[in-house]
Structure formats: C-alpha cells, structure tokens
Amino acid sequence: MVVDVGSQTILAEDVRRGPGNDGVVLREMFERGDIPSCDVLLADSGYDCGGNEEIAVFKPIRRLL
C-alpha cells in the first residue's frame, strides 16, 4: 500500500500471493502511473532494490533492535 503522508490518501495498493520482490511491485506501480512522482520515498527495506533509486530519493526504514 502506498500512502501520501501529508494527506493520508491511499495512492495505490497491490496484493499478491507469497514470496516476491516488493521492489519490483513498487516499480510496476510507478510505471502504471498509480503513484505520482515524488521527491522522497519512505519504505521498509523490502523496497530497496536496484532501479528504485531512479524513482525518488529512497529512505529505507530500518528496524532497530
């Protein structure tokens, strides 16, 4: 699910069955036009893959233990 933090509007969602690469799903959502261009993208580390650095400045959210 992709949410605009400022307006709390759901921009896009994609539900798939079992293991997969979240980064590829994100790229597909941008290519389909589901997500408008952005300057900064906050996401968990599952979206941190090659090619996504072209979408926006990628700021992965890391869990601190």
Helices and strands as residue ranges (DSSP letters): E 2-4, E 9-12, H 22-32, E 40-44, G 45-47, G 52-54, E 57-61
